[in-house]
């Protein structure tokens, strides 16, 4: 019998999968640190640190951040976690979105080196575990020199490995042609299923890891949002619904908010007793063996606990998987599938 959550032992039943060809085994439910940095409304560092600590308690060993999350604040919180704990863990960060304007030409040796040095300082390390290009313009993926710079940074001991974060499947397919690319971070969730069509087959062949970001579709798949939910002015779910600040697909997976709420209601009957909707959504992602991990955010320890509880749950049934596919077809496919 499962103990009440606050009394559960700290031992984790999280599954671990190999990340690319790094030799690392990382938790299939990991920690996305965008929300503790910024553009998700007000954050509290005490709560953020409690969430990070709880993630480690429950077996998470992989944290994903970026130099622009709170202008480095997210990286510095993770550096603090490393100082306060003795358990080893891996940190992936990202570089490129500090460019203004954010253009392909900015992905040059000088800028990338400067971004890496800044992240090294924020994280308090001598080498970054995994650096990802941060959703650069498509042209960058067709510029071998950029990946040559990353190879040189590995040789110089500044990076252990590198990968890419992308908006489009096309960009991911091009990126994995470069032999040094170990991972692809891409939006993959119940409302964004296109990566499973061709990309995952290719990443499995090339032993490239998949980091599924926005696994809960900016909170839509939490099941707690309604038509009257209010978002603060500094929350991207308020200001970026139409792509005013960055790619529209980063907010609610590119799905119209009202349409997304309808899809959530259609999903509820598929969720079995004893499982929450977000746990169902995370378990759905883990059903695909090509996915190394999902990286849900967590601003509070309770959110982390709920997310990690999905690791204890049984596989979804064929009927549940078919039901999810049908909901995607009816509510999301025509709106998002051809765009990303």
N, C-alpha and C positions, 0 to 999 in steps of 0.2 A: 504494500500500500504506500502511495506517495505521501510523504510528510507535508504538512503545511509549508508553504514556500519559505517563510522566515526561519523554519526549523530544519530545512533540508541541509544535508551535509554539503560541504564545498566540493566534494569530488564530482567531476564532470563526466557525463556520458556523451559529450560532443564527439562527433566523428571528425577524423582528420584525413585530408586528401593531399596528394603531392601537388605542389605548385610548379608547373612547368618542368624544367630540367634543373631546378635549383637544388634539389635534394631536400627541400623543406617540406614538412607536413604541417598544414595549417588547418585551423578549425573551420568546419564547413559553415558555421555561423560565426562571423567575425564582427568587427566593430568599425562602423563608418563614422568618422569624426568631423564631418561637415557641420552637423547641427551644434556641436559644442564650440564651434569657431565663430559662426555668424550667419546672417541672412536667413535665419529661421526664427526671428523674434528674439526676445530677451533671453539671455543665458545667465546661469549662476555657476560660477567656478566651483563652489563647494559641491553642488549637485553633480556637476560634470565630473569632478574627480571621484566622487562616490560611484558614479556609473562606470568609470574606467576601472576602478579597483574591483568592482563587482564582476566585471567582465573577466578579469584575470582569475578571480576566485572560481568562476564557473568553467574555466578551461579555454577561454579565448586566448589565442597566442598570435593574433594578427590584427593590426590596427591600420586603417587607411586614412590618410589625411592629405593636406595640400598646403602649399605656402601661402595661398590666398584665403584660406579659411580663417577669417578674423585677422587678416594681415599677419599670419604667423602664429596667432594665439593658440590655435588648435595644436600646432606642432609643439609649442612650449608646454602645453598641458601634458602632452604625451612624454616629453622630456622629464617633467616632474614625476610622472608615474614611474618612469624608469629609475629615478633616484629613490623613490619611496618603496620600491619592491625589489625582490631579489630574483624572481622568476624571469627566465629569458623569454623574449617575445620579439616578433618581427614588426617592422614599421615600413609601410609604403607611403611615400609622399609624391607630390606632383609638381611639375614646373611648366611655366609657359604663359599662364593666364595673368601674370604680372605685366605682360607687355601691353603698352598703350601707344598706338593702336595694336590690337591683337592680330598681327599679320604674319604670313609665312616667313617673310624675310627676317623677322625678329628671332627666329629659331636658329641662331648662329652660335659659334663657339664662345664668343665673349659673353653673350647673354646667358646661355645655358650654364656656363661655368660659374657666373655670378649667382645665378639662382641656386645652384647646388651648394655653393659656399654659404649662402644665407640659410638654407635649410640645415646644413651641417651645424651651424651655430645655434639655430632654434632648437634642434633636437639634441644638441650636446654630444655629438658622436663624431668619429673620425671618418666613417664611411656610411653612406646611406644603404640600407638593406635593399630597397627597391625604389627606383625613381621611375615615374611614369610621365610621359609627355601629356599635358593636360588639355585634352580635346583641342588640338591645334587645327588650323585650317586644313582642308583636305589636301592641298598642295604639298604640305609637309611630308605626307606619307609617300609622295613620289619624289622625294629629295634625298637620295642616299647619303649625301654629305652630313645630314642631321644625325643619322644613325651612326655614321663614322665618328662624330663627336662623342656620342654616348659610349661607343667602344673605347675611345681614348680615355674617357673618364673612368671606365672600369679598369683599364690598364694602369691608370694613375692611382688607383686605390681609393678614389672618391665614391665610387658606387660598387656594390657587390653585384647587382643585377639591374636590368631596366626592362620596362614594358611601356604600354601605351594605354591611355584612356581615350575612348572614341565616342563620337555621336552616332556614326553610321556603320552599318555592316560592311559597306564597301571599304571604308577606311581600315577596318580590322583585317579584312582579307588581304589588303595590300601590306599592312604592317607586319603580318606574320611571315611574309616572304623574307624579312631581314633575320638572319640567323641568331642575332643577339636578343631578339624580343622573347621574353619569358612569359609575359602575361598580357592579357587584354582585359581592360575594364570597360564594361558596356552595360547599358540599361537592359535588364532582363527581369521581367516579372509577368504576372498574369495578364497585364494589359500591354505588354511589349514582348511578343513571342517570336518575332522574325529571326533573331540570332540562332535559334535552334534549327532553322531550315538547312542552312549550308555551313555557316561559320563554325558551329560546334563540331561538325564532322571533320573540318579541316584542322581545328585546333587539337583535336584528339590525335590526328595523324602526326602532327608536328610536335606534340607534347608541349603545348602552350596552355598556360593556366587561364581560366576565366574567372574574373571577379565580377559578380552580379551586383551592380549598384542600383540604388533606388528600388530595392526589392519590395518595399511597401508602397511604392508609387506616391512619394511625398506625403505619406500618411493616409492616402485614400483607403488603402487596404487595412488600415487600423480598424475601420468600421465605426469610428467615433465621430466622423464629420457629417454635417448636415447642411442643408441649404442656408441655414442661418449662422453657420460657423463664421466667426470673425478672425481675420489674420491681421497682425500689426503691419504698419507701413514698411518696416524693414524686413519683412518676411517674403521670400521670393514667391511664396504661394499667393501673395497679394499682388506683387508688382511685376511678376514675370509670366503671367498666364498666357500672354500673347507674344512672348519672346522679346520683351522690351530691353532686357539687360543681358541675357545670354540665350542659348538655344532653348526654344519653347519646349522641346522634348524633355528637358531637365525638370520641368514642373508638371506634376500629375501625369508623367510619362507622355506629355503632349496631348492627352485626352481632355476634351472639354469637361470642366468641373461637374456640371449638372449631369452630363452623360456618364461620367465616372461614378457618381452617386447611384445612378440607376443600375449600373453594372454591379456595384457592391451589393445592392439589395437582391439582385438575381443570384449572387454567389452564396448568400447566407444559408439557403437550404442545403447546400453541398457540405457545409461544415459539420462534422459529427459532434456529438455530445462530448464534452471534456476537452475540446480544442477551440481556441479562439480563432477569429478570422486572420489576424496577422500570423499566428502560428501555422495555420493552413496555408497561407501564401508562402511562407518560408519553407514549409515542407514540400510544397509543389516545386519550388526551385531546386531543392536538393534531390528531387527525383531524377534529374538529368545528370548522368555521370560526367558529362563534359564540364560541368560547373565545379570549380574548385571551392569557392565559398560565396556566400551572400554577405553583404556588408551593411546591414541595417544600422541606422543611427540610434543613439540612446542618450538622452539628456538627463535621465534619472535612473537610479539603480533598479527601480521597479520595472522600467521598460526593458532593461537588459535581461532581467530575470525572465520576463515574459517571452522575449525573443529566444533565449537559450533553452527554454522549456520545449521548444519545437524539436530539439535534438532528441528528446525522449519519446517522440511520437511515432507510431507505426507508419509505414508507407501508405500513400493514398491508393485507393482502389481504382481499377480500370474505369469504373462508372464515374468516379469523382474526376479523374483525369479527362474523360470525355466531356463531362459537364463543364469543366473549365474551358476546354477548347470551344465548345458551343457558345459560351458567354463571350469569349474573345471574338468569335466570328460575328456575333450579333451586335456587340456594343463597341468594339474597339478597332477591329481589323481595317475597316474602310477609312478610318480616321488617321491611323498611325502607321500601318504596315508598310506602305509605299514610301513613307517619308524618311525612315531611319533604317 
